[in-house]
Amino acid sequence: MFRENLEKDIKDSVTNLVRLVEKECWNKLSANFSFILSDFNEFKGENFFELAKSKVEINNKKIPQRLETVIETLRTEYSDLHDIVLYIFKANKSETIIEIEYFRKSNLDDDYLEGIKNNPTMFHSKIAMPPYWKNGKKIDVNWHFGGLRHRMNLFVYNFNNRKTI
């Protein structure tokens, strides 16, 4: 997983992400992929919900790009990249927008950086799961945008998991 293999690694990660979505989500993805880049540190939040809201607000303002453009940007930053994670940001019938989130080595603690500074960049494909997700139950890949189904599922989840005094 070196700079020369970056395009192959990203394409392999996209393939893995599509397989993951097919397994865990009921949505059909468009093969028309576009991409947005995100630095892990650009999102702020005290908890999972605030972080998810921050990601949606910031990423909604980004203009999706072609894979070639994103790869060129990542190549210039590659020596400082510790981790690259691919997520589905938004999926509809005409387009699938994939978020490529990266974590920089320069943002790591000095002690940890010393141990991993010569390691190659890691690649992951992930789906953010809502709190009401149950193993084996397919979800809406766009749940983080809210909507009636998400609010209903969250209400039922909170109702079933309320704490009694």
C-alpha positions as CSV (number, residue, x, y, z in Angstrom):
1,M,0.0,0.0,0.0
2,F,2.4,2.6,-1.2
3,R,1.9,5.8,-3.1
4,E,2.2,4.0,-6.4
5,N,-0.7,1.6,-5.5
6,L,-2.9,4.4,-4.2
7,E,-5.4,4.3,-7.1
8,K,-5.7,0.5,-6.9
9,D,-6.1,0.6,-3.1
10,I,-8.9,3.2,-3.4
11,K,-10.7,1.2,-6.1
12,D,-10.4,-2.0,-4.0
13,S,-11.8,-0.1,-1.0
14,V,-14.7,1.2,-3.2
15,T,-15.4,-2.4,-4.2
16,N,-15.3,-3.5,-0.5
17,L,-17.6,-0.7,0.5
18,V,-20.1,-1.6,-2.2
19,R,-20.1,-5.2,-1.0
20,L,-20.6,-4.0,2.6
21,V,-23.5,-1.8,1.6
22,E,-25.1,-4.7,-0.3
23,K,-24.9,-6.9,2.8
24,E,-26.0,-4.3,5.4
25,C,-28.3,-1.8,3.6
26,W,-31.4,-2.1,1.6
27,N,-30.5,0.7,-0.8
28,K,-29.5,0.1,-4.4
29,L,-26.3,2.1,-5.2
30,S,-25.8,3.9,-8.5
31,A,-22.6,2.9,-10.3
32,N,-22.1,6.6,-11.0
33,F,-19.6,7.3,-8.2
34,S,-18.3,10.7,-7.2
35,F,-16.1,11.5,-4.2
36,I,-15.6,14.1,-1.5
37,L,-12.5,14.3,0.7
38,S,-12.6,14.9,4.4
39,D,-9.9,15.5,7.0
40,F,-11.0,13.7,10.2
41,N,-10.2,16.8,12.3
42,E,-12.5,19.1,10.4
43,F,-15.6,17.5,12.2
44,K,-16.5,18.6,15.7
45,G,-18.8,17.0,18.2
46,E,-18.9,15.8,21.8
47,N,-20.7,12.6,20.9
48,F,-21.7,10.4,18.0
49,F,-24.9,12.4,17.2
50,E,-23.1,15.8,17.2
51,L,-20.3,14.4,15.1
52,A,-22.7,12.9,12.6
53,K,-24.5,16.2,12.3
54,S,-21.3,18.1,11.8
55,K,-20.2,15.7,9.1
56,V,-23.5,16.1,7.2
57,E,-23.4,19.9,7.5
58,I,-19.8,20.2,6.3
59,N,-19.9,17.5,3.6
60,N,-23.2,19.0,2.1
61,K,-21.2,22.1,1.2
62,K,-18.5,20.1,-0.7
63,I,-18.6,19.6,-4.4
64,P,-18.3,15.9,-5.4
65,Q,-15.3,15.2,-7.6
66,R,-14.1,12.5,-10.0
67,L,-11.9,9.7,-8.7
68,E,-8.8,10.9,-10.6
69,T,-9.0,14.4,-9.0
70,V,-9.3,12.9,-5.5
71,I,-6.4,10.5,-6.1
72,E,-4.1,13.4,-7.2
73,T,-4.9,15.3,-4.1
74,L,-4.3,12.2,-1.9
75,R,-1.0,11.6,-3.7
76,T,0.3,15.0,-2.7
77,E,-0.6,14.3,0.9
78,Y,0.3,10.6,1.0
79,S,3.5,10.8,3.1
80,D,1.4,12.4,6.0
81,L,-1.6,10.0,5.7
82,H,-2.0,7.4,8.4
83,D,-5.5,6.1,7.7
84,I,-8.0,6.4,4.8
85,V,-11.6,5.4,5.4
86,L,-14.3,5.2,2.8
87,Y,-18.0,5.8,3.7
88,I,-21.1,6.2,1.6
89,F,-22.0,9.9,2.1
90,K,-25.2,9.9,0.0
91,A,-26.8,7.4,-2.3
92,N,-29.6,7.8,-4.7
93,K,-30.7,6.4,-8.1
94,S,-28.5,8.7,-10.1
95,E,-25.4,9.1,-8.0
96,T,-23.4,7.6,-5.1
97,I,-21.2,10.0,-3.3
98,I,-18.4,8.4,-1.4
99,E,-16.6,10.2,1.4
100,I,-12.9,9.5,1.6
101,E,-11.9,10.5,5.1
102,Y,-8.3,10.6,6.0
103,F,-6.4,10.9,9.3
104,R,-2.9,12.6,9.2
105,K,0.2,11.3,10.9
106,S,0.9,14.9,11.9
107,N,-2.2,14.8,14.1
108,L,-1.0,11.9,16.1
109,D,0.6,12.0,19.6
110,D,4.4,12.0,19.4
111,D,4.7,8.7,21.2
112,Y,2.3,6.9,18.9
113,L,3.8,8.5,15.8
114,E,7.2,7.2,16.7
115,G,5.9,3.7,16.6
116,I,4.0,3.9,13.3
117,K,5.8,6.7,11.3
118,N,7.2,4.2,8.8
119,N,4.1,2.1,8.4
120,P,2.2,2.3,5.1
121,T,-1.2,4.1,5.0
122,M,-4.1,1.9,6.1
123,F,-7.3,1.6,4.1
124,H,-10.8,0.8,5.4
125,S,-14.4,0.7,4.1
126,K,-17.1,1.3,6.7
127,I,-20.7,2.1,7.1
128,A,-21.9,4.3,9.9
129,M,-24.6,2.4,11.8
130,P,-27.4,4.1,13.6
131,P,-27.9,3.3,17.3
132,Y,-31.1,1.3,16.6
133,W,-29.3,-1.1,14.2
134,K,-29.6,-4.8,15.0
135,N,-27.4,-7.5,13.6
136,G,-28.9,-8.9,10.5
137,K,-31.4,-6.1,10.0
138,K,-30.7,-4.0,6.9
139,I,-30.6,-0.2,7.2
140,D,-31.0,2.9,5.0
141,V,-27.5,3.9,4.0
142,N,-28.7,7.6,4.1
143,W,-30.0,7.3,7.7
144,H,-27.7,10.1,8.9
145,F,-29.7,12.7,6.9
146,G,-32.7,12.1,9.2
147,G,-36.1,11.7,7.7
148,L,-39.3,10.1,9.0
149,R,-38.1,6.5,9.0
150,H,-35.0,7.4,10.9
151,R,-36.9,9.5,13.5
152,M,-39.5,6.7,13.9
153,N,-36.7,4.0,14.4
154,L,-34.9,6.3,16.8
155,F,-38.1,6.9,18.8
156,V,-38.8,3.2,19.1
157,Y,-35.2,2.5,20.0
158,N,-35.2,5.2,22.7
159,F,-38.6,4.1,24.0
160,N,-37.5,0.4,24.3
161,N,-34.2,1.4,26.0
162,R,-35.5,4.1,28.3
163,K,-34.2,3.9,31.9
164,T,-36.7,3.7,34.7
165,I,-36.0,5.2,38.0
